Amino acid sequence: MIGMILKNITSGLGVARIRLPIRLFEPRSFTERVVDRFVFAPIFLNRAAETGDRLERLRLAITFLTAGLYVAGSHDKPFNPILGETYQGNLSDGS
């Protein structure tokens, strides 16, 4: 694979025209990966909306953000979404 990349670069094709093998890609699209960051929304954001303490609300919102980063920590390249592609995610609270 590295030899193929070097051959394309030296022949003048540049980096943008290099074809990558399919095994480097994650089998899901970019829109599906974006939804992964919101998996913990029903757990933490519903609790934050119900509490009256401002500091507790802030703590729960920060917990939601860091939990989403934990789940979305894949290094594989996702497939680019096709024009008009949509993805409908169903969370545990029905949203």
N, CA, C and O atoms as a CHARMM CRD file, in Angstrom:
* protein
*
  380
    1    1 MET  N      0.81900  -1.17900   0.00000 PROA 1      0.00000
    2    1 MET  CA     0.00000   0.00000   0.00000 PROA 1      0.00000
    3    1 MET  C      0.87400   1.25900   0.00000 PROA 1      0.00000
    4    1 MET  O      0.57800   2.21400  -0.71800 PROA 1      0.00000
    5    2 ILE  N      1.92400   1.26700   0.78200 PROA 2      0.00000
    6    2 ILE  CA     2.80800   2.43100   0.81500 PROA 2      0.00000
    7    2 ILE  C      3.48600   2.60200  -0.53200 PROA 2      0.00000
    8    2 ILE  O      3.68300   3.72500  -0.99700 PROA 2      0.00000
    9    3 GLY  N      3.84400   1.48600  -1.16000 PROA 3      0.00000
   10    3 GLY  CA     4.44000   1.55700  -2.49200 PROA 3      0.00000
   11    3 GLY  C      3.48400   2.14900  -3.51000 PROA 3      0.00000
   12    3 GLY  O      3.89700   2.92200  -4.37500 PROA 3      0.00000
   13    4 MET  N      2.19500   1.79100  -3.41400 PROA 4      0.00000
   14    4 MET  CA     1.18700   2.33100  -4.32700 PROA 4      0.00000
   15    4 MET  C      1.04400   3.84400  -4.12700 PROA 4      0.00000
   16    4 MET  O      0.92300   4.59200  -5.09700 PROA 4      0.00000
   17    5 ILE  N      1.05800   4.28500  -2.87700 PROA 5      0.00000
   18    5 ILE  CA     0.94100   5.71800  -2.58500 PROA 5      0.00000
   19    5 ILE  C      2.14800   6.47200  -3.12500 PROA 5      0.00000
   20    5 ILE  O      1.99400   7.52300  -3.74600 PROA 5      0.00000
   21    6 LEU  N      3.34300   5.94600  -2.89600 PROA 6      0.00000
   22    6 LEU  CA     4.55300   6.59900  -3.39900 PROA 6      0.00000
   23    6 LEU  C      4.56800   6.63800  -4.92300 PROA 6      0.00000
   24    6 LEU  O      5.00600   7.62700  -5.51200 PROA 6      0.00000
   25    7 LYS  N      4.09600   5.57400  -5.56400 PROA 7      0.00000
   26    7 LYS  CA     4.03900   5.53700  -7.02800 PROA 7      0.00000
   27    7 LYS  C      3.09600   6.61100  -7.56000 PROA 7      0.00000
   28    7 LYS  O      3.41300   7.28000  -8.54400 PROA 7      0.00000
   29    8 ASN  N      1.93200   6.78400  -6.91400 PROA 8      0.00000
   30    8 ASN  CA     0.98300   7.80600  -7.35500 PROA 8      0.00000
   31    8 ASN  C      1.53600   9.21700  -7.14600 PROA 8      0.00000
   32    8 ASN  O      1.32600  10.09800  -7.98000 PROA 8      0.00000
   33    9 ILE  N      2.23200   9.42700  -6.04600 PROA 9      0.00000
   34    9 ILE  CA     2.79100  10.75400  -5.77700 PROA 9      0.00000
   35    9 ILE  C      3.90900  11.07900  -6.76400 PROA 9      0.00000
   36    9 ILE  O      3.97400  12.19100  -7.28900 PROA 9      0.00000
   37   10 THR  N      4.78700  10.11100  -7.01600 PROA 10     0.00000
   38   10 THR  CA     5.90400  10.37400  -7.92300 PROA 10     0.00000
   39   10 THR  C      5.45700  10.48500  -9.37600 PROA 10     0.00000
   40   10 THR  O      6.14000  11.12300 -10.17800 PROA 10     0.00000
   41   11 SER  N      4.33700   9.88400  -9.73000 PROA 11     0.00000
   42   11 SER  CA     3.85900   9.99200 -11.11700 PROA 11     0.00000
   43   11 SER  C      3.08000  11.28200 -11.34700 PROA 11     0.00000
   44   11 SER  O      2.64200  11.53400 -12.46900 PROA 11     0.00000
   45   12 GLY  N      2.89400  12.10800 -10.31300 PROA 12     0.00000
   46   12 GLY  CA     2.25700  13.39600 -10.48100 PROA 12     0.00000
   47   12 GLY  C      0.76800  13.42000 -10.17500 PROA 12     0.00000
   48   12 GLY  O      0.12200  14.44200 -10.40600 PROA 12     0.00000
   49   13 LEU  N      0.20000  12.33900  -9.66800 PROA 13     0.00000
   50   13 LEU  CA    -1.23300  12.32200  -9.37100 PROA 13     0.00000
   51   13 LEU  C     -1.56400  13.11500  -8.10500 PROA 13     0.00000
   52   13 LEU  O     -2.66700  13.64600  -7.97600 PROA 13     0.00000
   53   14 GLY  N     -0.63500  13.19600  -7.19600 PROA 14     0.00000
   54   14 GLY  CA    -0.88600  13.92100  -5.95200 PROA 14     0.00000
   55   14 GLY  C     -1.59000  13.04500  -4.93100 PROA 14     0.00000
   56   14 GLY  O     -1.93400  11.89700  -5.21100 PROA 14     0.00000
   57   15 VAL  N     -1.79600  13.59000  -3.76000 PROA 15     0.00000
   58   15 VAL  CA    -2.37200  12.83800  -2.65400 PROA 15     0.00000
   59   15 VAL  C     -3.88600  12.69500  -2.78900 PROA 15     0.00000
   60   15 VAL  O     -4.45100  11.69000  -2.35700 PROA 15     0.00000
   61   16 ALA  N     -4.54500  13.68200  -3.38200 PROA 16     0.00000
   62   16 ALA  CA    -6.01000  13.66100  -3.46700 PROA 16     0.00000
   63   16 ALA  C     -6.53500  12.57800  -4.40100 PROA 16     0.00000
   64   16 ALA  O     -7.68900  12.17200  -4.27100 PROA 16     0.00000
   65   17 ARG  N     -5.74200  12.11100  -5.31400 PROA 17     0.00000
   66   17 ARG  CA    -6.20200  11.13200  -6.29600 PROA 17     0.00000
   67   17 ARG  C     -5.83200   9.69000  -5.92900 PROA 17     0.00000
   68   17 ARG  O     -6.04500   8.77700  -6.72800 PROA 17     0.00000
   69   18 ILE  N     -5.29800   9.48500  -4.76500 PROA 18     0.00000
   70   18 ILE  CA    -4.86800   8.14700  -4.34800 PROA 18     0.00000
   71   18 ILE  C     -6.08000   7.32200  -3.95400 PROA 18     0.00000
   72   18 ILE  O     -6.91300   7.76800  -3.16500 PROA 18     0.00000
   73   19 ARG  N     -6.17700   6.13400  -4.49800 PROA 19     0.00000
   74   19 ARG  CA    -7.24600   5.20700  -4.11600 PROA 19     0.00000
   75   19 ARG  C     -6.79600   4.40800  -2.90700 PROA 19     0.00000
   76   19 ARG  O     -5.70800   3.83300  -2.89700 PROA 19     0.00000
   77   20 LEU  N     -7.64100   4.37900  -1.89600 PROA 20     0.00000
   78   20 LEU  CA    -7.31300   3.64400  -0.67600 PROA 20     0.00000
   79   20 LEU  C     -8.05700   2.31600  -0.64800 PROA 20     0.00000
   80   20 LEU  O     -9.18100   2.23000  -1.14200 PROA 20     0.00000
   81   21 PRO  N     -7.45700   1.29100  -0.08500 PROA 21     0.00000
   82   21 PRO  CA    -8.16300   0.00800   0.02900 PROA 21     0.00000
   83   21 PRO  C     -9.35600   0.11900   0.96800 PROA 21     0.00000
   84   21 PRO  O     -9.34600   0.90300   1.91700 PROA 21     0.00000
   85   22 ILE  N    -10.36000  -0.65900   0.69700 PROA 22     0.00000
   86   22 ILE  CA   -11.61900  -0.57500   1.44400 PROA 22     0.00000
   87   22 ILE  C    -11.44800  -0.97000   2.90700 PROA 22     0.00000
   88   22 ILE  O    -12.24900  -0.55300   3.74400 PROA 22     0.00000
   89   23 ARG  N    -10.43600  -1.75500   3.23900 PROA 23     0.00000
   90   23 ARG  CA   -10.26100  -2.20400   4.62500 PROA 23     0.00000
   91   23 ARG  C     -9.84800  -1.07100   5.56900 PROA 23     0.00000
   92   23 ARG  O     -9.90000  -1.23800   6.78800 PROA 23     0.00000
   93   24 LEU  N     -9.44200   0.06900   5.02700 PROA 24     0.00000
   94   24 LEU  CA    -9.10000   1.20900   5.87300 PROA 24     0.00000
   95   24 LEU  C    -10.31800   1.97300   6.36000 PROA 24     0.00000
   96   24 LEU  O    -10.21000   2.79100   7.27400 PROA 24     0.00000
   97   25 PHE  N    -11.47200   1.72000   5.76700 PROA 25     0.00000
   98   25 PHE  CA   -12.67200   2.48700   6.08500 PROA 25     0.00000
   99   25 PHE  C    -13.51900   1.77800   7.13400 PROA 25     0.00000
  100   25 PHE  O    -13.54700   0.55000   7.21300 PROA 25     0.00000
  101   26 GLU  N    -14.20000   2.57400   7.92700 PROA 26     0.00000
  102   26 GLU  CA   -15.19100   2.04000   8.85600 PROA 26     0.00000
  103   26 GLU  C    -16.45200   1.71300   8.05400 PROA 26     0.00000
  104   26 GLU  O    -16.79600   2.47100   7.14800 PROA 26     0.00000
  105   27 PRO  N    -17.14900   0.62200   8.34900 PROA 27     0.00000
  106   27 PRO  CA   -18.29900   0.23600   7.52500 PROA 27     0.00000
  107   27 PRO  C    -19.54800   1.08300   7.73400 PROA 27     0.00000
  108   27 PRO  O    -20.63100   0.70200   7.29100 PROA 27     0.00000
  109   28 ARG  N    -19.41200   2.21600   8.39600 PROA 28     0.00000
  110   28 ARG  CA   -20.55400   3.10500   8.61100 PROA 28     0.00000
  111   28 ARG  C    -20.24400   4.46600   8.00300 PROA 28     0.00000
  112   28 ARG  O    -19.08500   4.79700   7.75000 PROA 28     0.00000
  113   29 SER  N    -21.27700   5.24000   7.77500 PROA 29     0.00000
  114   29 SER  CA   -21.06800   6.55900   7.17700 PROA 29     0.00000
  115   29 SER  C    -20.77700   7.60100   8.25800 PROA 29     0.00000
  116   29 SER  O    -20.89400   7.33800   9.45400 PROA 29     0.00000
  117   30 PHE  N    -20.39800   8.77900   7.80000 PROA 30     0.00000
  118   30 PHE  CA   -20.08400   9.87700   8.71200 PROA 30     0.00000
  119   30 PHE  C    -21.30900  10.29100   9.52400 PROA 30     0.00000
  120   30 PHE  O    -21.18700  10.62900  10.70100 PROA 30     0.00000
  121   31 THR  N    -22.49000  10.26700   8.90300 PROA 31     0.00000
  122   31 THR  CA   -23.69900  10.67500   9.62400 PROA 31     0.00000
  123   31 THR  C    -24.01400   9.71600  10.76600 PROA 31     0.00000
  124   31 THR  O    -24.52100  10.14300  11.80400 PROA 31     0.00000
  125   32 GLU  N    -23.72700   8.44400  10.59600 PROA 32     0.00000
  126   32 GLU  CA   -23.93400   7.48300  11.68600 PROA 32     0.00000
  127   32 GLU  C    -22.95400   7.73600  12.83400 PROA 32     0.00000
  128   32 GLU  O    -23.31100   7.57400  14.00100 PROA 32     0.00000
  129   33 ARG  N    -21.73600   8.12600  12.50900 PROA 33     0.00000
  130   33 ARG  CA   -20.75300   8.40700  13.55700 PROA 33     0.00000
  131   33 ARG  C    -21.11500   9.65300  14.34600 PROA 33     0.00000
  132   33 ARG  O    -20.81700   9.73200  15.53800 PROA 33     0.00000
  133   34 VAL  N    -21.75400  10.63000  13.70700 PROA 34     0.00000
  134   34 VAL  CA   -22.16700  11.84100  14.41200 PROA 34     0.00000
  135   34 VAL  C    -23.21600  11.50200  15.46100 PROA 34     0.00000
  136   34 VAL  O    -23.21100  12.07500  16.55000 PROA 34     0.00000
  137   35 VAL  N    -24.11900  10.57300  15.14200 PROA 35     0.00000
  138   35 VAL  CA   -25.17700  10.18400  16.07900 PROA 35     0.00000
  139   35 VAL  C    -24.58100   9.50500  17.31600 PROA 35     0.00000
  140   35 VAL  O    -25.15300   9.59200  18.40200 PROA 35     0.00000
  141   36 ASP  N    -23.44700   8.83600  17.16300 PROA 36     0.00000
  142   36 ASP  CA   -22.81100   8.17100  18.30700 PROA 36     0.00000
  143   36 ASP  C    -22.50100   9.14000  19.44300 PROA 36     0.00000
  144   36 ASP  O    -22.52600   8.74900  20.61000 PROA 36     0.00000
  145   37 ARG  N    -22.21500  10.37400  19.12300 PROA 37     0.00000
  146   37 ARG  CA   -21.89000  11.35800  20.15700 PROA 37     0.00000
  147   37 ARG  C    -23.09600  11.71600  21.01500 PROA 37     0.00000
  148   37 ARG  O    -22.93200  12.26600  22.10400 PROA 37     0.00000
  149   38 PHE  N    -24.30400  11.41600  20.54700 PROA 38     0.00000
  150   38 PHE  CA   -25.51800  11.78600  21.27600 PROA 38     0.00000
  151   38 PHE  C    -26.18000  10.60300  21.98100 PROA 38     0.00000
  152   38 PHE  O    -27.32700  10.71100  22.41400 PROA 38     0.00000
  153   39 VAL  N    -25.48600   9.49400  22.10100 PROA 39     0.00000
  154   39 VAL  CA   -26.05600   8.30600  22.72500 PROA 39     0.00000
  155   39 VAL  C    -26.41400   8.55000  24.18900 PROA 39     0.00000
  156   39 VAL  O    -27.40000   8.00400  24.68400 PROA 39     0.00000
  157   40 PHE  N    -25.62900   9.35700  24.87700 PROA 40     0.00000
  158   40 PHE  CA   -25.85100   9.59500  26.29900 PROA 40     0.00000
  159   40 PHE  C    -26.76700  10.77800  26.57100 PROA 40     0.00000
  160   40 PHE  O    -26.95700  11.14800  27.73000 PROA 40     0.00000
  161   41 ALA  N    -27.33300  11.37500  25.54800 PROA 41     0.00000
  162   41 ALA  CA   -28.20500  12.54400  25.73700 PROA 41     0.00000
  163   41 ALA  C    -29.40800  12.24000  26.62800 PROA 41     0.00000
  164   41 ALA  O    -29.68800  13.03900  27.52200 PROA 41     0.00000
  165   42 PRO  N    -30.13800  11.13700  26.44400 PROA 42     0.00000
  166   42 PRO  CA   -31.28300  10.88500  27.32500 PROA 42     0.00000
  167   42 PRO  C    -30.89700  10.71500  28.78700 PROA 42     0.00000
  168   42 PRO  O    -31.66400  11.07300  29.68100 PROA 42     0.00000
  169   43 ILE  N    -29.73000  10.17800  29.02900 PROA 43     0.00000
  170   43 ILE  CA   -29.32100   9.91500  30.41000 PROA 43     0.00000
  171   43 ILE  C    -28.95800  11.21200  31.12700 PROA 43     0.00000
  172   43 ILE  O    -29.49100  11.50300  32.19800 PROA 43     0.00000
  173   44 PHE  N    -28.05600  11.98400  30.54200 PROA 44     0.00000
  174   44 PHE  CA   -27.51600  13.13800  31.25100 PROA 44     0.00000
  175   44 PHE  C    -28.30900  14.42100  31.01600 PROA 44     0.00000
  176   44 PHE  O    -28.50000  15.19500  31.95400 PROA 44     0.00000
  177   45 LEU  N    -28.77100  14.66500  29.80800 PROA 45     0.00000
  178   45 LEU  CA   -29.45400  15.93000  29.53800 PROA 45     0.00000
  179   45 LEU  C    -30.85800  15.96200  30.12200 PROA 45     0.00000
  180   45 LEU  O    -31.32600  17.03000  30.51800 PROA 45     0.00000
  181   46 ASN  N    -31.54500  14.82500  30.18800 PROA 46     0.00000
  182   46 ASN  CA   -32.85700  14.79600  30.85000 PROA 46     0.00000
  183   46 ASN  C    -32.71100  15.05900  32.34900 PROA 46     0.00000
  184   46 ASN  O    -33.51300  15.78000  32.94300 PROA 46     0.00000
  185   47 ARG  N    -31.68100  14.46700  32.94900 PROA 47     0.00000
  186   47 ARG  CA   -31.43200  14.72700  34.36700 PROA 47     0.00000
  187   47 ARG  C    -31.04400  16.17900  34.60100 PROA 47     0.00000
  188   47 ARG  O    -31.43100  16.76700  35.61100 PROA 47     0.00000
  189   48 ALA  N    -30.27600  16.77000  33.67000 PROA 48     0.00000
  190   48 ALA  CA   -29.87900  18.17100  33.80300 PROA 48     0.00000
  191   48 ALA  C    -31.08800  19.09100  33.68200 PROA 48     0.00000
  192   48 ALA  O    -31.15100  20.11800  34.35700 PROA 48     0.00000
  193   49 ALA  N    -32.04300  18.73500  32.83400 PROA 49     0.00000
  194   49 ALA  CA   -33.23900  19.56300  32.66400 PROA 49     0.00000
  195   49 ALA  C    -34.13400  19.50400  33.90000 PROA 49     0.00000
  196   49 ALA  O    -34.85700  20.45800  34.18400 PROA 49     0.00000
  197   50 GLU  N    -34.09200  18.40300  34.63200 PROA 50     0.00000
  198   50 GLU  CA   -34.97400  18.23500  35.79100 PROA 50     0.00000
  199   50 GLU  C    -34.41100  18.85400  37.07000 PROA 50     0.00000
  200   50 GLU  O    -35.16600  19.15000  37.99600 PROA 50     0.00000
  201   51 THR  N    -33.09800  19.05000  37.12800 PROA 51     0.00000
  202   51 THR  CA   -32.50000  19.57200  38.35600 PROA 51     0.00000
  203   51 THR  C    -32.59600  21.09900  38.40000 PROA 51     0.00000
  204   51 THR  O    -32.60900  21.76900  37.36800 PROA 51     0.00000
  205   52 GLY  N    -32.66100  21.61500  39.59700 PROA 52     0.00000
  206   52 GLY  CA   -32.75800  23.06000  39.78000 PROA 52     0.00000
  207   52 GLY  C    -31.42400  23.72400  40.08000 PROA 52     0.00000
  208   52 GLY  O    -31.29800  24.94400  39.98300 PROA 52     0.00000
  209   53 ASP  N    -30.43400  22.92600  40.44200 PROA 53     0.00000
  210   53 ASP  CA   -29.12100  23.45100  40.80500 PROA 53     0.00000
  211   53 ASP  C    -28.30500  23.73700  39.54100 PROA 53     0.00000
  212   53 ASP  O    -28.12700  22.85100  38.70500 PROA 53     0.00000
  213   54 ARG  N    -27.81000  24.96500  39.40000 PROA 54     0.00000
  214   54 ARG  CA   -27.06400  25.34700  38.19800 PROA 54     0.00000
  215   54 ARG  C    -25.74300  24.59900  38.08200 PROA 54     0.00000
  216   54 ARG  O    -25.34200  24.21600  36.98200 PROA 54     0.00000
  217   55 LEU  N    -25.07000  24.38900  39.19400 PROA 55     0.00000
  218   55 LEU  CA   -23.79300  23.69100  39.16900 PROA 55     0.00000
  219   55 LEU  C    -23.98300  22.22200  38.77300 PROA 55     0.00000
  220   55 LEU  O    -23.17800  21.66900  38.02300 PROA 55     0.00000
  221   56 GLU  N    -25.03200  21.60600  39.27200 PROA 56     0.00000
  222   56 GLU  CA   -25.33100  20.21000  38.90700 PROA 56     0.00000
  223   56 GLU  C    -25.68400  20.11400  37.41600 PROA 56     0.00000
  224   56 GLU  O    -25.29100  19.15700  36.74900 PROA 56     0.00000
  225   57 ARG  N    -26.42400  21.09900  36.89100 PROA 57     0.00000
  226   57 ARG  CA   -26.75100  21.12400  35.45300 PROA 57     0.00000
  227   57 ARG  C    -25.48400  21.21100  34.61700 PROA 57     0.00000
  228   57 ARG  O    -25.34800  20.50900  33.61600 PROA 57     0.00000
  229   58 LEU  N    -24.55900  22.07000  35.02600 PROA 58     0.00000
  230   58 LEU  CA   -23.28900  22.21000  34.30900 PROA 58     0.00000
  231   58 LEU  C    -22.49300  20.91500  34.35900 PROA 58     0.00000
  232   58 LEU  O    -21.91800  20.49000  33.35700 PROA 58     0.00000
  233   59 ARG  N    -22.46300  20.29000  35.53200 PROA 59     0.00000
  234   59 ARG  CA   -21.73100  19.02400  35.67900 PROA 59     0.00000
  235   59 ARG  C    -22.30500  17.94700  34.77300 PROA 59     0.00000
  236   59 ARG  O    -21.55100  17.21100  34.13700 PROA 59     0.00000
  237   60 LEU  N    -23.62600  17.84200  34.70200 PROA 60     0.00000
  238   60 LEU  CA   -24.25900  16.83700  33.85300 PROA 60     0.00000
  239   60 LEU  C    -24.06200  17.13100  32.36600 PROA 60     0.00000
  240   60 LEU  O    -23.91900  16.20600  31.56600 PROA 60     0.00000
  241   61 ALA  N    -24.05300  18.40800  31.99100 PROA 61     0.00000
  242   61 ALA  CA   -23.80800  18.76000  30.58600 PROA 61     0.00000
  243   61 ALA  C    -22.37400  18.43100  30.17900 PROA 61     0.00000
  244   61 ALA  O    -22.13900  17.94500  29.07300 PROA 61     0.00000
  245   62 ILE  N    -21.42400  18.69100  31.05900 PROA 62     0.00000
  246   62 ILE  CA   -20.02700  18.35700  30.76300 PROA 62     0.00000
  247   62 ILE  C    -19.83800  16.84500  30.72600 PROA 62     0.00000
  248   62 ILE  O    -19.07200  16.34000  29.90500 PROA 62     0.00000
  249   63 THR  N    -20.51600  16.12700  31.58900 PROA 63     0.00000
  250   63 THR  CA   -20.46100  14.66700  31.57400 PROA 63     0.00000
  251   63 THR  C    -21.00300  14.11900  30.26200 PROA 63     0.00000
  252   63 THR  O    -20.44300  13.17500  29.70600 PROA 63     0.00000
  253   64 PHE  N    -22.09200  14.70500  29.76400 PROA 64     0.00000
  254   64 PHE  CA   -22.65200  14.30100  28.46800 PROA 64     0.00000
  255   64 PHE  C    -21.64000  14.51700  27.34400 PROA 64     0.00000
  256   64 PHE  O    -21.47200  13.64800  26.48800 PROA 64     0.00000
  257   65 LEU  N    -20.97000  15.66100  27.34000 PROA 65     0.00000
  258   65 LEU  CA   -20.00600  15.94700  26.28100 PROA 65     0.00000
  259   65 LEU  C    -18.81900  14.99600  26.31300 PROA 65     0.00000
  260   65 LEU  O    -18.39700  14.49900  25.26900 PROA 65     0.00000
  261   66 THR  N    -18.27800  14.73700  27.49400 PROA 66     0.00000
  262   66 THR  CA   -17.12000  13.84600  27.57300 PROA 66     0.00000
  263   66 THR  C    -17.49900  12.39800  27.30600 PROA 66     0.00000
  264   66 THR  O    -16.69100  11.64800  26.75900 PROA 66     0.00000
  265   67 ALA  N    -18.70100  11.98600  27.67600 PROA 67     0.00000
  266   67 ALA  CA   -19.14400  10.62300  27.37800 PROA 67     0.00000
  267   67 ALA  C    -19.30200  10.42600  25.87200 PROA 67     0.00000
  268   67 ALA  O    -18.99900   9.35000  25.35700 PROA 67     0.00000
  269   68 GLY  N    -19.76800  11.44200  25.16800 PROA 68     0.00000
  270   68 GLY  CA   -19.89100  11.34800  23.71500 PROA 68     0.00000
  271   68 GLY  C    -18.54600  11.24200  23.03000 PROA 68     0.00000
  272   68 GLY  O    -18.41900  10.56300  22.01100 PROA 68     0.00000
  273   69 LEU  N    -17.54400  11.90100  23.57400 PROA 69     0.00000
  274   69 LEU  CA   -16.20000  11.78600  23.00700 PROA 69     0.00000
  275   69 LEU  C    -15.63100  10.38900  23.21800 PROA 69     0.00000
  276   69 LEU  O    -14.90000   9.87800  22.36900 PROA 69     0.00000
  277   70 TYR  N    -15.96300   9.77800  24.33800 PROA 70     0.00000
  278   70 TYR  CA   -15.48400   8.42600  24.61100 PROA 70     0.00000
  279   70 TYR  C    -16.03900   7.42400  23.60200 PROA 70     0.00000
  280   70 TYR  O    -15.30900   6.56100  23.11500 PROA 70     0.00000
  281   71 VAL  N    -17.31000   7.53800  23.29400 PROA 71     0.00000
  282   71 VAL  CA   -17.94700   6.58500  22.38100 PROA 71     0.00000
  283   71 VAL  C    -17.47300   6.80300  20.95400 PROA 71     0.00000
  284   71 VAL  O    -17.30300   5.83400  20.21300 PROA 71     0.00000
  285   72 ALA  N    -17.25500   8.04300  20.55000 PROA 72     0.00000
  286   72 ALA  CA   -16.92600   8.35800  19.16100 PROA 72     0.00000
  287   72 ALA  C    -15.42500   8.34000  18.90700 PROA 72     0.00000
  288   72 ALA  O    -14.95900   9.03000  18.00000 PROA 72     0.00000
  289   73 GLY  N    -14.66800   7.59500  19.65700 PROA 73     0.00000
  290   73 GLY  CA   -13.21400   7.61200  19.53300 PROA 73     0.00000
  291   73 GLY  C    -12.63400   6.62500  18.55200 PROA 73     0.00000
  292   73 GLY  O    -11.63400   5.98100  18.87000 PROA 73     0.00000
  293   74 SER  N    -13.20500   6.47400  17.38700 PROA 74     0.00000
  294   74 SER  CA   -12.67600   5.55800  16.38300 PROA 74     0.00000
  295   74 SER  C    -11.71400   6.29800  15.46100 PROA 74     0.00000
  296   74 SER  O    -11.92100   7.47300  15.16100 PROA 74     0.00000
  297   75 HSD  N    -10.66900   5.61700  15.01300 PROA 75     0.00000
  298   75 HSD  CA    -9.68900   6.23700  14.13600 PROA 75     0.00000
  299   75 HSD  C     -9.85200   5.80300  12.68500 PROA 75     0.00000
  300   75 HSD  O     -9.10900   6.26700  11.82000 PROA 75     0.00000
  301   76 ASP  N    -10.80200   4.92700  12.40400 PROA 76     0.00000
  302   76 ASP  CA   -11.02400   4.51600  11.02100 PROA 76     0.00000
  303   76 ASP  C    -11.69400   5.64300  10.25800 PROA 76     0.00000
  304   76 ASP  O    -12.43500   6.43900  10.83300 PROA 76     0.00000
  305   77 LYS  N    -11.43200   5.70800   8.96600 PROA 77     0.00000
  306   77 LYS  CA   -12.02900   6.76000   8.13600 PROA 77     0.00000
  307   77 LYS  C    -13.44200   6.32500   7.76100 PROA 77     0.00000
  308   77 LYS  O    -13.62500   5.25300   7.18300 PROA 77     0.00000
  309   78 PRO  N    -14.45300   7.15100   8.08400 PROA 78     0.00000
  310   78 PRO  CA   -15.82100   6.77700   7.70100 PROA 78     0.00000
  311   78 PRO  C    -16.05500   7.05800   6.22600 PROA 78     0.00000
  312   78 PRO  O    -15.35200   7.86400   5.61500 PROA 78     0.00000
  313   79 PHE  N    -17.04800   6.38600   5.66400 PROA 79     0.00000
  314   79 PHE  CA   -17.43200   6.69400   4.30200 PROA 79     0.00000
  315   79 PHE  C    -18.05600   8.08500   4.27000 PROA 79     0.00000
  316   79 PHE  O    -18.75300   8.47100   5.20800 PROA 79     0.00000
  317   80 ASN  N    -17.81400   8.83400   3.21100 PROA 80     0.00000
  318   80 ASN  CA   -18.41600  10.15400   3.06300 PROA 80     0.00000
  319   80 ASN  C    -19.89900   9.99300   2.77300 PROA 80     0.00000
  320   80 ASN  O    -20.28200   9.10300   2.01300 PROA 80     0.00000
  321   81 PRO  N    -20.74500  10.84000   3.36500 PROA 81     0.00000
  322   81 PRO  CA   -22.17600  10.70900   3.09900 PROA 81     0.00000
  323   81 PRO  C    -22.50600  11.08300   1.65800 PROA 81     0.00000
  324   81 PRO  O    -21.91900  11.99800   1.08100 PROA 81     0.00000
  325   82 ILE  N    -23.44000  10.36500   1.11100 PROA 82     0.00000
  326   82 ILE  CA   -23.91800  10.64400  -0.23500 PROA 82     0.00000
  327   82 ILE  C    -24.84500  11.84700  -0.14700 PROA 82     0.00000
  328   82 ILE  O    -25.50700  12.04200   0.87200 PROA 82     0.00000
  329   83 LEU  N    -24.90200  12.65400  -1.19900 PROA 83     0.00000
  330   83 LEU  CA   -25.73800  13.84500  -1.20100 PROA 83     0.00000
  331   83 LEU  C    -27.18700  13.45900  -0.90900 PROA 83     0.00000
  332   83 LEU  O    -27.77000  12.64300  -1.62300 PROA 83     0.00000
  333   84 GLY  N    -27.75300  14.03100   0.11300 PROA 84     0.00000
  334   84 GLY  CA   -29.12900  13.74500   0.49400 PROA 84     0.00000
  335   84 GLY  C    -29.28200  12.57600   1.44700 PROA 84     0.00000
  336   84 GLY  O    -30.40400  12.22000   1.80600 PROA 84     0.00000
  337   85 GLU  N    -28.17200  11.96900   1.86500 PROA 85     0.00000
  338   85 GLU  CA   -28.25600  10.83000   2.78000 PROA 85     0.00000
  339   85 GLU  C    -28.73300  11.29900   4.14900 PROA 85     0.00000
  340   85 GLU  O    -28.29300  12.33300   4.65100 PROA 85     0.00000
  341   86 THR  N    -29.61500  10.54800   4.73100 PROA 86     0.00000
  342   86 THR  CA   -30.08300  10.82600   6.07900 PROA 86     0.00000
  343   86 THR  C    -29.90700   9.58600   6.93400 PROA 86     0.00000
  344   86 THR  O    -29.77800   8.47500   6.42000 PROA 86     0.00000
  345   87 TYR  N    -29.90200   9.78000   8.20800 PROA 87     0.00000
  346   87 TYR  CA   -29.79900   8.66800   9.16100 PROA 87     0.00000
  347   87 TYR  C    -30.69700   8.99800  10.31900 PROA 87     0.00000
  348   87 TYR  O    -30.63100  10.09500  10.87300 PROA 87     0.00000
  349   88 GLN  N    -31.53100   8.06000  10.68700 PROA 88     0.00000
  350   88 GLN  CA   -32.46500   8.28500  11.77900 PROA 88     0.00000
  351   88 GLN  C    -32.06700   7.39600  12.95300 PROA 88     0.00000
  352   88 GLN  O    -32.14200   6.17100  12.86900 PROA 88     0.00000
  353   89 GLY  N    -31.65000   8.01400  14.02800 PROA 89     0.00000
  354   89 GLY  CA   -31.26200   7.27400  15.21400 PROA 89     0.00000
  355   89 GLY  C    -32.39100   7.26200  16.23900 PROA 89     0.00000
  356   89 GLY  O    -33.09400   8.25800  16.41000 PROA 89     0.00000
  357   90 ASN  N    -32.55600   6.15200  16.90600 PROA 90     0.00000
  358   90 ASN  CA   -33.55900   6.03900  17.96400 PROA 90     0.00000
  359   90 ASN  C    -32.85200   5.86900  19.29000 PROA 90     0.00000
  360   90 ASN  O    -32.13500   4.89000  19.49500 PROA 90     0.00000
  361   91 LEU  N    -33.05100   6.82200  20.19600 PROA 91     0.00000
  362   91 LEU  CA   -32.42100   6.75800  21.50500 PROA 91     0.00000
  363   91 LEU  C    -33.34600   6.06600  22.50300 PROA 91     0.00000
  364   91 LEU  O    -34.51600   5.82000  22.21000 PROA 91     0.00000
  365   92 SER  N    -32.81900   5.76100  23.66300 PROA 92     0.00000
  366   92 SER  CA   -33.55300   4.95400  24.64500 PROA 92     0.00000
  367   92 SER  C    -34.79900   5.62900  25.18600 PROA 92     0.00000
  368   92 SER  O    -35.71600   4.94300  25.63900 PROA 92     0.00000
  369   93 ASP  N    -34.86100   6.95600  25.15300 PROA 93     0.00000
  370   93 ASP  CA   -36.04300   7.63100  25.67300 PROA 93     0.00000
  371   93 ASP  C    -37.08300   7.92500  24.57400 PROA 93     0.00000
  372   93 ASP  O    -38.07200   8.61500  24.82100 PROA 93     0.00000
  373   94 GLY  N    -36.85600   7.40800  23.38800 PROA 94     0.00000
  374   94 GLY  CA   -37.81800   7.59300  22.28700 PROA 94     0.00000
  375   94 GLY  C    -37.51600   8.78400  21.40500 PROA 94     0.00000
  376   94 GLY  O    -38.22900   9.01200  20.42800 PROA 94     0.00000
  377   95 SER  N    -36.49800   9.54000  21.70800 PROA 95     0.00000
  378   95 SER  CA   -36.17200  10.68400  20.85700 PROA 95     0.00000
  379   95 SER  C    -35.33000  10.26400  19.67700 PROA 95     0.00000
  380   95 SER  O    -34.96200  11.10000  18.85300 PROA 95     0.00000
